[in-house]
Amino acid sequence: MTYRGLLRCQRCGTERADTDAYTPCASCFADGFHVNPFPVHDLRDVAFRRDPARPGVFGWQHLLPLAAGTTPVSLGEGGTPLLPLHRTGSRLGLPRLYLKDESRNPTWSYKDRLIAVAVTRAVQDGASTVAVASTGNHGAAAAAYAGAAGLRCVVLTLESVPLTMKVLMQSYGASVVALRKGPDRWTVLAEGVRTRGWVPLSGFLDPPAGSNPFGVDGYKTIAYEIVADLGAAPDVVVAPAAYGDGLTGVHRGFEDLVTLGVIPRVPRLVAAEPFGPYVDALAHGFRPGATVPAGPTVAFSVGTPVATYQGYAALSGGAAAVASDDQIMASQLRLAREEGIYLEASSVLPVAVLDTLLAAGDITPDDTVVLLGTSTGLKDVDATAARLPAVPVIEPTLASLDAAIGA
């Protein structure tokens, strides 16, 4: 086992016992920073190996923040395919362009990795209730894994999220309620954590710090799988970004592989976003609570005006880029038609920013580039339908078919 039972602040290095896992670093908080602490691992004499008896995320359990012998709460998450994007790459002049297709996970998003580890840890710690503030994917995963673990799950969502998301969360048995304003969810969740002992599976601070730190380590397995599949580290990984959980976990995974001597360096990470708080943070430095203009977006699950310290730190040496709603939805349809992959609007952001990254020199034709496709488009088909023509109803003749399809 490599986990030391400690958490460490990534900004100031302060360590504490993991019995106090869900509040930010007190020293940094006094300076105005909400900083997520993370599990400390001792990787000396550890081999980079996947347990063949446990496929997916828990094949790497010896590198996760769990006690030895802990039985995982698993639905078969992880082990997702790394797909070459031949036609898209050829069009853009990127011959080594890949997509890590996380829509293949049990609840069809990469949140399953975070939640599988966080819920396993909650069971290990004897929890009875887990809770989450979510616009959809995070809540659906929390509800599913809590159901599998026999835990009560409370989901605090928004009134505006698509019906499909609400149905998913309710179908898995969670107690789901909606609020009108995003920060209101965090207020209720924080009170439940403080007074009722709920285990938070998401963040609950305003400004945000990030999610359950044990769960964030579940995203390390994305980096492990990419390197195992490629046989080397990519040059660049582009991921959708809101509060930076995915960026942070992937970065931590690559750091593990550098420490283990598997790869020589951490790849450049790039945040793909609709409004640009990470673009702003990389340009001006991280400023606690700084915001950028924001509004409604088809990429609602990453539609934040504020960056987190953890996300900013993961982008050291990397970049960030913004795509508009029109660019996002055009990329969604183009990817589906070029590669046969249908991703959620938020999830297709890495594709939508490729032109911008190429123009800025943040990626080059010589790079091996991996895009993180985080969720299926089936989570929000209404957004896609709004960009498509109505399906024509025809008479049962080829002439009528030809007239309808322009043959």
N, C-alpha and C positions, 0 to 999 in steps of 0.2 A: 504494500500500500504506500502511496506517495503523499497522501494528504496529511498535513500536520495538525489539523484541528484549529487553525488560526486564520484570521482575516487580516489583510494588510491594506492600508490606504495607498492608492496608486499615486497620489499627489505628494504626501509628506512622509510616507513609509511607516506610520504608526501602526502597531499590531495590537490585536485584541482577540479574546476568545470568541469562538464562533457561536456561543450561546447568545451573543448580541450581534446578530447578523443583519438586521433589517433597518438600521438607522445609519445615517451618514457619519463619516469621520468627525468626531467632536472638535478636534483641533482645526480642521479645515472649515467646519461650520462656523466657528468663532471668527474666521476670516471672511465669511460671507460665501463660502463655496459649499455646495451640496455634492459630495464626492462619495461614490459607491465604493465600499471596501471589497476585496476579492480574496478567495481562498488561496492559501499558501501551500505549495507543493514542494517536496524534496525529490528532485529528479536524478539524484546521484544513483548510479548503478541500476537505472531503470531502462528496460529495452522498449523500443518502439515496436510494439506488436499488438495485433488484434486477436482477442480470444475467439477462436473459431466456434466455440460452443455458444457464444452470445453474439448474434449478428447485430449490425447497426450500432446505435449510440453506446450501448452497454458492452459491446466488444472492447471498448476502451475504458472500462470501469476503473481500472487501476490508475487512471489519470484524471478521475473525477472526484469531487469532494464528498465521498461517501465512505462509511466505515466498511472495513473488510467483511465480506460475507453478507452484506446487505442484499436482500432480494429486490431486484428492480421492479418498478411499476412500468411495464412496457407494453406497447401496442404494436411493436415492430417498426418503430421510428428509426430514421437514419438509413445508411446504405443506399442513398439516392444516386441516380445516374449522373455522370459528368458527360454531357452531350456535346459533340463538336457541331458548331453552327456553320456548316459548309457554305450555304448560299448567302447567309447574312455576312459572314466573314469575307467571302469573295466580293460581294458588293462594296464593302467598306475598305477593302484592302488589308484585312486582318486575317491572315491564313491560319493563325492559331487562336481562334476564338471559341470559347466553350461556355456552356451554361450548366451550372449545378442546379438540377431541377428538383427543388424542395417541395414542389406541389405533389410529389409522390408519397409524402408522409401520410400517416393515418387520418389526420383531420385536414390534410391537403395544404399544410403550410409548415414553414420551418420552426414555428412556435412549439411544435411537438418536441423538439430537442430540448428547449429550455424547460418546458413543463414536465417532461418525463423525469428529468433530474431533480427539479424543484419538488415535485410531488413525492418522488422516492425519498428525498431528504426529509420531507414533512412527515411521512410515515415512520421513518427511522427515529424521528424526534418525538413521536407519540402525539402528533397533532390530530384534531378532530374536524377542524374547519379550515379550508383554504379560501382565499378571496382574491379578486382581481378587478382592476379597472381596465376596460378594453373596448375598442371599437369593433371587435369581431374575431380575428384569428386567434389572438391571445386568449380570449374568453372561451372560444370553442375548444381549444386545446385543454384549457384548465378544466372545463366541464367534463370532457371525455376522460381525462386521466384521473380526476377526482372520483368519477363514477367507477372506474376500474379499480381504484384503491379503496373504495368504500368510505370516502370522505365526503362531508358536506362541502358544497361549493357555492359561494356567493359571487355573482358577476354584476358589476356596476358598469353599465354601458351608456350610450347616448341615445336620445330619442331619434336622432337623425340617421342612425346606421341602417343599412339595408335590411329588409325583412329576412333575407336568407341567413344573415349572420345571427339575428335574434332566434330564428327557428333552430339553427344548429345548437346554440348554447342551451336553449330550453330542452331540446330533444335528448341531450346527454344527461339531463336531470338537475342542472344547476338552478338555483334561485336567482332569476334574472330580473333586474330593475333598471329603468332608464332614467337618466337625469338630463337636464337641458343644457348644462354648461360643463365642459370638460373638467375644470378644476374642482367642481362640486363632487365628482367621483372620488377624488383624492382625499377630500375632507372627510367623507363618510368612511372610506377605507382606513384612513389613519386612525379614526376613532375606534373602529372595530379591532384593529391591531392592538391599540393601546389598552382598551378596556375589556376586550373579549378574548384576547389571545389568538386571533386569527393569524394564520400564516399568509403573508402577502406574496402573491405570485407575480405581481407587477410592482412598479413604483407607486408611491403615494405622496411625494413631495411636490411643492410648487415654490420655485422652479424645480423641474425634475432632476433626479440623479441617475435613475436606471432601475432595472428590475431586480428580483430576487437574485443575490449574487451566486448562490449555488446553481441556479438555473442558467445564468449567463454562461457558466462553465460548460453547460451542455452544448453550446455553440462551438466550443473548441473542436468538437468532432468533425465539423465541416472542414476545417483546415486539415485535420488528419486524413480525411477521406480524399480530399483534393490531391494531396501529395502522394498518397498511396496509389491513386488511380493514374496520375500523370507520371509517377516515378521521379518527380522533381518538384520544386516549387514553381508556381507561375510567377510571372513578373508583376502582374497587376490583378487585383480582385476588386470588382465593382459591386457595391451592395446598396439597396435602398436603406435610407437612414432616417430615423426619427429621434429616439432617445439613445441610440447607439448601442443597444444590447448586442445585436448581431455583429456589428463592427468590432465591438470589444471582445466578444467571445472568440471570433475568428482570429483576431490579432493575438489573443492569448494562446490560442492553439498553435499558431505559427511560432510564437516565442518559445513554446515548449519544444517544438521540433528543432529550433536553433540550439537550445540548451542540450538537447539529446544528440546533437551532431548529425541530424538527419538532413537538414538543409543549411545553407550557409548564411542566409539572411531572411528577414521577414519581407514578404512581398509588399509593394506599394498598395495601400488600400485607398479606395475612392468612395465617397458618399454621393449617392444619387438622390436628389431631393426636389420637392416642388417649390419651395420658398427660399431656401438658401441660408439658413442659420449657420451651417458649417462652412459655406463659402465665406460668410462674414467673419466667422471665428478664425479661419485660416488667414484671412487678410489682415485682421486687426488684433489677433490674440483673443484668448478666451476671456470673456467678461461675464461674471455671474449675473444671470437674469437678463442679459441683452436679448432683444427681440428684433425680428425683421418683419416687414409688412406681410400679412397672410390673409387668407380668406377661404372660401369654399374651394375644394379641389376634388377631382376624381380619385386622386391618390390620398383619400381621407385618412387611411391608417398610418401614413407617415407625414400628415399635413401639420407639422408643428412649426411655430415661429421661433423656437428656442433650441439651442444646442445644449448638450450635456458635456460635463467635463470628461466623462469616460469616452464619449464618442470623439471629442476633440483630440484626446490623448492617443486614441487608436489611429488617428489620421496623420500622426507625425511622419513627415516625409511623403505623405500622400496628397490627395486633392479632393475637391468636391465640385459638383456641377449641378445645374438646375435644368429641369425640363418643364415646359408648359403643359396644360391639359391637352391641347391639340397635338403636341409632339408625343405625349404619352399614349393617347388613344390611337394615333396613326401607327406608332411602334407596336402596339398590341396587335393590331390587325395584320401588320406586315410580318411580324414574327410568326403569327399563326399560319399565314399563307406561305411564307418561305420555309419554315421549319416544322410546321405541324405542332406547335407548342402554344397553348392558350394560357396566358398568365393574367393575374389580377392587375388592375391599373397601377397600384403601388409597386407591385412586383416587377413590372416591365420597365420601371424607371432606369435600371442599368442599361437597357437597350436604347432608351430614348436619349441618353446623354452621350452616346458614343461619338456622334459627330462633333459635339462640343469638345470632348476630351481629345479627339484627334486634332482638331483645329488649334487647341491650346498646347499641343505637344505633351499632354499628360499620359497619352499612350501612343505607341508608334507601331508601324507594320511589323517590326521585328519582335514585338512583345508577345508572350503567351498571356492571354487575357481570359480570366474566368469571371463570368457574370453570375450573380446569385439571384436565381429566380425563386422568390420566397413563397408564392401562393398561387393557386389556380384562379383563372378568370371566372370559374363557375361560382365563386363567392359573391360576385356582383355582376350578373349578366345584364341588368338594366342599363348600366353605364355603357356597355358595348352596344346593346340594342339601340340606344339613342343615336349611334353613329351609323347604323345600317338601314338600308331601305326595307320597306315592308315586303314580306314574302308574297309574291303574286299567286293568286288562285286562277288556274287555267282550265280550259276544256280538255277532254281526254284525246287530244290529237297532237301529232308532231308539229303541225303548223302553229297551233296555239303555243306549244313549248318554244318553238323557234322565235315567235313574236315576243315572248316574255324574256328570253335570255339573250336575244340579239344574235342568234345563230345565222 
